[in-house]
Structure formats: structure tokens, C-alpha cells
């Protein structure tokens, strides 16, 4: 008797389709339900008995960033997307920091995340584990409450399976999560009590509650917002057909991961927020690691490629609202648009070649004063000046053809 063939993505399960309910994942469900309740009860009771000192606030905030960045810098950008390379020490530290969030092992987290990107919004098999098409709550945390069938195989992390430390973390993930997520914060609280001359019981509770359970709840839901709110609220300047969205508001609660439309369009970029003013602590940490010699080969999408992505998305929106716009715009507009787009494509191709050569030389530790490096930088600067001017003229022509509303979307 042959095993049943899983449904394919050509015949996806609709969000409200009738099918046999998957069994409840009791350990995860109980933790996700009881931990917020425990935090909501313990925090006010502690404050009522002991008050709220600067230590509790700092303990909570610092460990929120340490553990949250462990997921963002380590689990996500280093392991899942290989957006940069780092020595063993950085790999171990970020993996252990991510373990503090109770979000399973690097292998499990990365496997699910790679399926999410490859099959985003699809609900057949293979599927997006936390597809927003199944509803906001499902994408946020509902997907964790049941053991979905058929299960997704972890064959998409064979590259990481070769790493002995990641295999060790995966085998012992439960005890590591307890030790790192609850044990370490509790020990910090006890140590502070001994140094500050406070009762040991107070320090123990302080560490367990603020550095432990309350911080875990906050960081987990911050991460969950990337799967839910980042596919629900914001703009889609790079890929309007994806549910992923850019939101500065969401970025503030997700360690910079809120620029999600960009991330889905350019997964190998070590940045999510590409502008200098974008709030992206993960980007700043990775950049700092590179300056310290602790990271290399940072993925960075050339500006020309990013701008061409925006142009193509604007063109797609115009055509979706009026498929015959170019034909109806008149011969003069049509020729101008086609000429400008041809020139932009030519400059984009040249910019990619120059950028690739420049990055290769920089990775070989060739100094910025090297003659070829300086020549490449000068040519890129001149090319991009012309590219921006040509792009500006393209937008003027489109706006002149009374298509400004479509451009502004």
C-alpha cells in the first residue's frame, strides 16, 4: 500500500477550507498561553512587594536586546539567509543568545523560515508555516499551537546540519532554553542581590521575572509580529505582489525587521532598513562586527538594483490599473518611456558589474587607496548620478501622462 501523496501548491488549502484538524502541540501551547499569564501576575505582585528599581528595568531592556538580536543577527541573518559570514565565536554567541528566547534551535527555526520565504503565502505542500493568508492570529502564533500535517522535512538546512555545535544545540535545545532563558537571568538577579546587599529571594525573583519570563514573552511576541504585523501593515515599494510590508513602526518592536517588503525582495542583504535613518539594530551590530574583524562578506544589494525594483513595481501598478496606458499615452510619450527604460537597464547592468568587482577587491582586503578601487568608486559615482537623473526624468514623463496616482502608491 502506497503512502498518500501530500497536496501540492497547485491545490492549496484555503484559509477556511474544511479538513481534519491537526493535533494540538500541548507543550508549546501551554507555554505560549501560561507564560503571558504568569508575567502579567508576577510583575505587579513583585512591584507591590519590592518596588521597581533601575536594575529591573535595565535587566529587562538589556536582555530583550541581547536575546532579540540573537534571533535577528544570528538565527535570521547569519544562519537562515547567510547574509554575512562570521567566526565560530560569533556563531556560538548569537545562537546561545537566540536560545534565550525559547524559539527552538537554529536548525528548526531556520528550516521553518526558509520554507516561509520559498513558499510565502502558500498553503498546500510544501507550505508557508506561518502564512498570513490563514489569518492574522494564525501567522502570529496560531501556527505554533498545532502539529501541522504533513510535517515539513528539514532537508532545506542540510548546509547547517554539518555544523557540530548546531547539531548539539538541536539535540539539547530544551535544557539549553531553560538554562539560557531562565537560569542565566535568575543567576544575574542573585548576583545583583549579593552585591547590592538585598535579600537573595528578592534578587532571585527579580531575575526570574524581569530577565526571564516577562522578557521572554515580550521578545517572542516581537518576533511573532514579523510574521503577522509585517505582512499586514505598511507599504510595498519593492514587490506589491508579496504580502510582506515595510513599516518603521513595526521595525521599532522587531529589532529592525519591520522593513519586511525589502527583506523579502532582497533576502541576502544583511540590512532590512537600508536608509541611514532606518531603525535597524541588527544592521548596526553586523556592521560593527565587520569593523572589528568579526564579520565579513556582508551581503549588500547595489543601489541601482534597489531603484530598478521600485521602478518595476511602479510600472506593474500602472499596468494593473490601465493595461493599455502606454498605447494610449501617445507616440511621443511611448518613445520617451521606452528610451529611458532601455537606458536605465543598461546602466543597471553596468553598475552591477562594477559593484561586483568592487566587492571582490574589498573582500580581498585591497585598500581604499588602491588605484583600481578608486577608479571603480569614481565610475560608480558618475554612473549613479546619471542613473538617478534618468530615473527622475522617467517619473516626470509618467507623471505628465496623468499617472501620478499610480506612481504614489
C-alpha positions as CSV (number, residue, x, y, z in Angstrom):
1,X,0.0,0.0,0.0
2,X,1.5,3.3,-1.0
3,X,1.5,6.4,1.2
4,X,-0.9,9.2,0.3
5,X,0.6,12.0,-1.8
6,X,0.6,15.3,0.0
7,X,-1.3,18.1,-1.7
8,X,0.8,20.3,-3.9
9,X,0.8,24.1,-4.0
10,X,-1.2,23.9,-7.2
11,X,-4.1,22.8,-5.0
12,X,-3.7,24.8,-1.8
13,X,-5.8,24.5,1.3
14,X,-7.9,27.7,1.5
15,X,-7.7,29.6,4.7
16,X,-11.2,28.4,5.7
17,X,-11.1,25.0,4.0
18,X,-12.6,22.0,5.8
19,X,-10.0,19.4,6.7
20,X,-9.1,17.2,9.6
21,X,-7.8,19.2,12.5
22,X,-4.2,18.8,13.3
23,X,-3.4,17.6,16.8
24,X,-2.6,20.2,19.5
25,X,1.0,20.8,20.3
26,X,0.4,20.7,24.0
27,X,3.9,21.7,25.3
28,X,4.2,24.7,23.1
29,X,0.5,25.7,23.5
30,X,0.7,25.6,27.3
31,X,3.9,27.6,27.4
32,X,2.5,30.3,25.0
33,X,-0.7,30.6,27.0
34,X,0.6,30.3,30.5
35,X,3.8,32.4,30.2
36,X,1.9,35.7,29.5
37,X,-0.4,35.0,32.3
38,X,2.5,34.3,34.7
39,X,4.2,37.5,33.6
40,X,1.0,39.5,34.0
41,X,0.5,38.2,37.5
42,X,4.2,38.1,38.7
43,X,5.3,41.6,37.6
44,X,2.7,43.7,39.5
45,X,3.0,41.4,42.6
46,X,6.7,41.8,42.6
47,X,6.4,45.6,42.2
48,X,3.8,45.7,45.0
49,X,6.2,43.9,47.4
50,X,9.6,45.2,46.4
51,X,9.0,48.2,44.2
52,X,10.6,48.8,40.8
53,X,14.3,49.7,40.7
54,X,16.6,50.7,37.9
55,X,18.1,47.2,38.0
56,X,14.8,45.5,37.0
57,X,14.3,48.0,34.1
58,X,17.9,47.6,32.8
59,X,17.8,43.8,33.3
60,X,14.6,43.6,31.2
61,X,15.7,46.0,28.4
62,X,19.3,44.8,28.1
63,X,18.3,41.1,27.9
64,X,15.5,42.0,25.5
65,X,18.1,43.4,23.1
66,X,20.7,40.6,23.7
67,X,18.2,37.8,23.1
68,X,16.2,39.6,20.4
69,X,19.4,40.4,18.5
70,X,20.5,36.8,18.9
71,X,17.5,35.9,16.8
72,X,17.8,38.8,14.3
73,X,21.6,38.8,13.9
74,X,22.2,35.1,14.5
75,X,19.2,32.9,13.7
76,X,17.8,35.1,10.9
77,X,20.5,36.9,9.0
78,X,23.6,34.7,9.7
79,X,22.1,31.2,9.7
80,X,18.8,31.4,7.8
81,X,19.9,33.7,5.0
82,X,23.7,33.6,5.1
83,X,23.7,37.4,4.7
84,X,27.2,37.6,6.1
85,X,30.0,35.3,7.4
86,X,31.3,35.2,11.0
87,X,33.9,33.3,13.0
88,X,32.9,30.4,15.4
89,X,32.8,32.7,18.4
90,X,30.1,34.9,16.9
91,X,28.1,31.9,15.7
92,X,28.1,30.3,19.1
93,X,27.3,33.6,21.0
94,X,24.4,34.6,18.7
95,X,23.0,31.1,18.7
96,X,23.1,30.9,22.5
97,X,21.6,34.4,22.7
98,X,18.8,33.3,20.4
99,X,18.2,30.2,22.6
100,X,17.2,32.6,25.4
101,X,14.0,33.5,23.5
102,X,12.6,29.9,23.7
103,X,12.2,29.8,19.9
104,X,13.7,26.4,19.4
105,X,17.0,25.5,17.8
106,X,18.8,27.2,14.9
107,X,18.0,24.2,12.7
108,X,14.3,24.2,13.5
109,X,13.9,28.0,13.2
110,X,15.9,28.2,10.0
111,X,14.1,25.4,8.3
112,X,10.7,26.9,9.0
113,X,11.9,30.4,7.9
114,X,13.4,29.1,4.7
115,X,10.1,27.4,3.9
116,X,8.3,30.7,4.7
117,X,10.4,32.6,2.1
118,X,10.3,29.9,-0.6
119,X,6.5,29.3,-0.3
120,X,5.3,32.6,1.1
121,X,1.5,32.7,1.5
122,X,1.1,29.2,0.0
123,X,-0.9,26.6,2.0
124,X,-0.5,23.4,0.0
125,X,2.6,21.2,0.4
126,X,5.2,22.4,0.9
127,X,3.7,25.3,2.6
128,X,4.4,28.6,4.3
129,X,4.5,27.6,8.0
130,X,3.1,30.9,9.2
131,X,1.2,32.1,6.1
132,X,-0.8,35.4,6.7
133,X,-3.5,34.0,4.3
134,X,-4.5,31.7,7.2
135,X,-5.4,34.8,9.3
136,X,-3.6,37.3,11.5
137,X,-3.7,35.2,14.7
138,X,-2.5,32.1,12.8
139,X,0.5,33.9,11.4
140,X,1.3,35.5,14.7
141,X,1.2,32.4,16.9
142,X,-1.7,30.1,15.9
143,X,0.6,28.0,13.7
144,X,2.6,27.0,16.8
145,X,-0.4,25.6,18.6
146,X,-0.9,22.6,16.5
147,X,1.3,20.0,14.8
148,X,0.6,20.6,11.2
149,X,0.4,17.6,8.9
150,X,2.1,16.7,6.7
151,X,5.2,18.0,8.5
152,X,7.8,19.8,6.6
153,X,11.1,17.9,6.3
154,X,14.3,19.6,7.5
155,X,16.1,18.8,4.2
156,X,16.4,22.5,3.5
157,X,19.0,23.0,6.2
158,X,21.5,20.3,5.1
159,X,24.2,23.1,4.9
160,X,23.7,23.7,8.7
161,X,23.4,20.1,9.6
162,X,27.1,19.8,9.0
163,X,27.9,22.1,12.0
164,X,28.6,20.1,15.1
165,X,27.6,22.9,17.5
166,X,24.2,23.4,15.8
167,X,23.6,19.7,16.0
168,X,24.5,19.8,19.7
169,X,22.1,22.8,20.3
170,X,19.4,21.0,18.4
171,X,19.7,17.8,20.5
172,X,19.7,19.6,23.8
173,X,17.5,22.6,22.9
174,X,15.0,22.2,25.8
175,X,17.6,22.2,28.6
176,X,19.6,25.0,26.8
177,X,16.4,27.1,26.5
178,X,15.7,26.7,30.3
179,X,19.3,27.3,31.3
180,X,19.9,30.3,29.0
181,X,16.4,31.8,29.1
182,X,15.6,31.4,32.8
183,X,18.7,30.2,34.5
184,X,21.1,32.9,33.4
185,X,18.7,35.8,34.2
186,X,18.0,34.3,37.6
187,X,21.7,34.0,38.3
188,X,22.2,37.6,37.3
189,X,19.5,38.7,39.7
190,X,21.0,36.6,42.5
191,X,24.4,38.1,41.8
192,X,23.0,41.6,41.9
193,X,21.3,40.9,45.2
194,X,24.6,39.7,46.8
195,X,26.5,42.8,45.5
196,X,23.7,45.3,46.5
197,X,23.1,43.7,49.9
198,X,19.5,42.8,49.0
199,X,17.7,39.6,50.2
200,X,18.6,36.7,48.0
201,X,15.0,35.8,47.5
202,X,14.3,39.2,46.1
203,X,17.2,39.0,43.6
204,X,16.2,35.5,42.6
205,X,12.6,36.6,41.9
206,X,13.8,39.8,40.2
207,X,16.0,37.9,37.8
208,X,13.5,35.2,37.1
209,X,10.6,37.6,36.5
210,X,12.1,40.6,34.6
211,X,15.1,39.0,32.9
212,X,13.3,35.7,32.5
213,X,9.6,35.2,31.9
214,X,8.5,38.8,31.2
215,X,11.4,39.3,28.8
216,X,10.7,36.0,27.0
217,X,7.0,37.0,26.5
218,X,8.0,40.4,25.1
219,X,10.7,39.1,22.8
220,X,8.6,36.2,21.5
221,X,5.7,38.5,20.5
222,X,8.1,40.9,19.0
223,X,9.4,38.1,16.7
224,X,5.8,36.9,16.1
225,X,4.9,40.5,14.9
226,X,7.4,39.9,12.0
227,X,5.2,37.0,10.8
228,X,1.9,38.8,11.4
229,X,2.0,42.6,11.5
230,X,4.9,42.8,9.0
231,X,2.6,41.0,6.5
232,X,-0.4,43.2,7.4
233,X,0.6,46.8,7.9
234,X,2.8,49.1,5.8
235,X,4.0,49.8,2.3
236,X,5.1,47.6,-0.5
237,X,7.5,49.6,-2.6
238,X,9.7,46.7,-3.9
239,X,7.2,43.9,-4.5
240,X,3.5,44.7,-4.5
241,X,2.5,41.1,-5.1
242,X,4.0,40.0,-1.8
243,X,2.1,40.4,1.5
244,X,5.4,41.5,3.2
245,X,5.3,45.2,4.1
246,X,7.7,47.9,5.2
247,X,6.8,49.7,8.4
248,X,9.0,51.9,10.5
249,X,6.5,51.5,13.4
250,X,6.8,47.7,13.3
251,X,10.6,47.9,12.9
252,X,10.8,49.6,16.4
253,X,9.3,46.5,18.0
254,X,11.1,43.9,15.9
255,X,14.8,44.9,16.1
256,X,14.7,46.4,12.7
257,X,12.9,43.6,10.9
258,X,9.9,45.7,10.1
259,X,11.2,46.7,6.7
260,X,9.9,43.4,5.5
261,X,9.0,44.1,1.9
262,X,12.6,44.9,1.2
263,X,13.8,41.8,3.1
264,X,11.5,39.5,1.0
265,X,12.7,41.2,-2.2
266,X,16.4,41.0,-1.2
267,X,16.9,38.2,1.3
268,X,20.7,38.1,1.1
269,X,21.2,41.7,2.2
270,X,22.5,42.0,5.7
271,X,20.3,45.1,6.2
272,X,16.5,45.3,6.4
273,X,16.4,49.0,6.8
274,X,18.6,50.3,4.0
275,X,18.5,54.0,4.8
276,X,20.8,55.6,7.3
277,X,17.8,56.7,9.4
278,X,16.0,53.3,9.3
279,X,15.8,51.8,12.8
280,X,17.7,48.5,12.3
281,X,19.8,47.5,15.3
282,X,20.6,44.2,13.6
283,X,22.2,46.1,10.7
284,X,24.3,48.2,13.1
285,X,25.5,45.2,15.0
286,X,26.6,43.4,11.9
287,X,28.3,46.5,10.5
288,X,30.1,46.9,13.8
289,X,31.2,43.3,13.8
290,X,32.7,43.8,10.3
291,X,34.7,46.8,11.5
292,X,36.0,44.7,14.4
293,X,37.1,42.0,12.1
294,X,34.3,39.6,13.4
295,X,32.2,39.5,10.2
296,X,32.9,39.5,6.5
297,X,31.3,39.2,3.1
298,X,28.3,41.3,4.1
299,X,25.5,40.9,1.5
300,X,24.6,44.3,0.2
301,X,22.3,44.9,-2.8
302,X,23.5,47.7,-5.1
303,X,21.5,50.9,-5.1
304,X,20.8,50.6,-8.8
305,X,19.2,47.2,-8.3
306,X,17.0,48.5,-5.5
307,X,15.9,51.5,-7.5
308,X,15.1,49.3,-10.5
309,X,13.0,47.2,-8.3
310,X,11.0,50.2,-7.2
311,X,10.7,51.3,-10.9
312,X,9.4,47.9,-12.0
313,X,6.9,47.9,-9.1
314,X,5.6,51.3,-10.1
315,X,5.3,50.1,-13.8
316,X,3.4,47.0,-12.6
317,X,0.9,49.1,-10.7
318,X,0.3,51.4,-13.6
319,X,-0.3,48.4,-16.0
320,X,-2.6,46.7,-13.5
321,X,-4.7,49.8,-13.3
322,X,-4.6,50.5,-17.0
323,X,-3.1,47.7,-19.2
324,X,-3.3,50.0,-22.3
325,X,-1.7,53.1,-20.7
326,X,1.4,53.1,-22.9
327,X,-0.5,52.6,-26.1
328,X,-3.0,55.4,-25.2
329,X,-0.2,57.8,-24.0
330,X,0.8,58.8,-27.5
331,X,3.8,58.1,-29.7
332,X,6.0,60.8,-28.1
333,X,5.4,59.6,-24.5
334,X,5.8,55.9,-25.6
335,X,9.1,56.5,-27.3
336,X,10.4,58.6,-24.3
337,X,9.4,56.0,-21.8
338,X,11.0,53.1,-23.8
339,X,14.2,55.0,-24.4
340,X,14.6,56.0,-20.7
341,X,13.8,52.4,-19.5
342,X,16.3,51.0,-22.0
343,X,19.0,53.4,-20.8
344,X,18.2,52.6,-17.1
345,X,18.5,48.8,-17.8
346,X,21.9,49.4,-19.5
347,X,23.2,51.5,-16.6
348,X,21.8,48.9,-14.1
349,X,23.7,46.1,-15.8
350,X,26.9,48.2,-15.8
351,X,26.5,49.2,-12.2
352,X,26.1,45.5,-11.2
353,X,29.4,44.6,-13.0
354,X,31.3,47.4,-11.3
355,X,29.8,46.7,-7.9
356,X,30.7,43.0,-8.1
357,X,34.3,43.8,-9.0
358,X,34.5,46.4,-6.2
359,X,33.1,44.0,-3.6
360,X,35.5,41.3,-4.7
361,X,38.5,43.6,-4.3
362,X,37.3,44.8,-0.9
363,X,36.9,41.2,0.3
364,X,40.5,40.6,-0.7
365,X,41.4,43.4,1.7
366,X,42.5,45.7,-1.1
367,X,42.8,49.2,0.5
368,X,40.6,52.0,-0.5
369,X,43.6,53.9,-1.9
370,X,44.3,51.2,-4.4
371,X,44.2,52.7,-7.9
372,X,41.6,50.3,-9.3
373,X,39.4,50.7,-6.2
374,X,39.5,54.5,-6.6
375,X,38.7,54.2,-10.3
376,X,35.7,51.9,-9.6
377,X,34.4,54.2,-7.0
378,X,34.7,57.2,-9.3
379,X,32.9,55.4,-12.2
380,X,30.2,54.1,-9.9
381,X,29.6,57.6,-8.6
382,X,29.3,59.1,-12.1
383,X,27.1,56.2,-13.3
384,X,24.7,56.5,-10.3
385,X,24.4,60.3,-10.8
386,X,23.3,59.7,-14.4
387,X,21.1,56.8,-13.2
388,X,19.2,59.0,-10.7
389,X,18.8,61.8,-13.2
390,X,17.4,59.4,-15.8
391,X,15.1,57.8,-13.2
392,X,13.8,61.3,-12.3
393,X,13.1,62.1,-16.0
394,X,11.2,58.7,-16.3
395,X,9.0,59.7,-13.3
396,X,8.4,63.1,-14.9
397,X,7.3,61.6,-18.1
398,X,5.0,59.1,-16.3
399,X,3.5,61.9,-14.2
400,X,3.0,64.0,-17.3
401,X,0.9,61.2,-18.7
402,X,-1.5,61.7,-15.8
403,X,-0.4,58.6,-14.0
404,X,0.7,60.3,-10.8
405,X,-1.8,58.4,-8.5
406,X,-0.4,55.1,-9.6
407,X,3.1,56.3,-9.0
408,X,2.4,57.4,-5.5
409,X,1.1,54.0,-4.3
